[in-house]
């Protein structure tokens, strides 16, 4: 389950039993006359009006009509919470989660959010689901997480709908159900949740729980990409590169890869490096290819590590350096890259970039030959070096 941060939305109380002064405060607040609103609610709060106490807490927390003071916000939220105001209980729980005006205490957050959730407060229900999912403030319990996400999702909380979609997709404490995953992701996506939009696009692209539809995948990747989601930008780049549901457009693919790469997406960095290396969508530039391969390789991308090793061998975009080539081939080979395994074996066999070691050459050449991802060329090369150097002896 992906961890999603709490939504820090404060809740004003907007109804109080036929209290003209409370309504006057609400009218002033809605006009932005915070000093006047504060004055009305402060009088009521001191007389024990629970909803006015909650609203006073909001004003202290936001610094509206008064200097911002978290301790005072805690004080008034507590008074209102003890009188059972769900909005105040939710707001108080948020301050405990943030450690503002009070020592950070997730157990207290859980306590107050549970009280609010049991009264039907949707955001508190979502928060409770998160706490059970992540084991913060309560013991990790996927069944309880599912229960509270469902309650919040049914009330329209987008992030609860997204999390519920994940639960159905993964089959956590419920039967795995692609149709339900699709249903809840779609509800959240329609509300603008960027993670749900990205996942919905993947659902359409892969045809899980719905008929495969590249045009709809494109639509939802675009929506998420327009919100700055790096994964969606990368995925949309792939769609343009390979012309899936759209006209093939290398230039557009390059732009999208670049946007995602700048945000640190390792796959996009690798793809951007490829475009520079091959001159697709952009002028060929080995130095730029090297730069982006290196960024991706440093994040652990196996293909980028292999390509970086090759650039060091060939001296493309960087000074030729067999030792650095060995370093990157080794990283890639250890993750199962067949060509890197063969090249590493060759380097051990010939003592290039590393001390000659036929025993290690045997190990890596054999790994490359037996690798299910090896193509016929790699298998043939492995066979040649195996026989020429009689590596079976070592």
Secondary structure, DSSP 8 states (H G I E B T S, - for coil): ----------------TT-HHHHHHHHHHHTT-HHHHHHHHHHHHHTT-HHHHHHHHHHHHHTSSS---HHHHHHHHHHHHHTT-HHHHHHHHHHHHHTSSS---HHHHHHHHHHHHHTT-HHHHHHHHHHHHHTSSS---HHHHHHHHHHHHHTT-HHHHHHHHHHHHHTSSS---HHHHHHHHHHHHHTT-HHHHHHHHHHHHHTSSS---HHHHHHHHHHHHHTT-HHHHHHHHHHHHHTSSS---HHHHHHHHHHHHHTT-HHHHHHHHHHHHHTSSS---HHHHHHHHHHHHHTT-HHHHHHHHHHHHHTSSS---HHHHHHHHHHHHHTT-HHHHHHHHHHHHHTSSS---HHHHHHHHHHHHH-TT--HHHHHHHHHHHHHTTGGG-
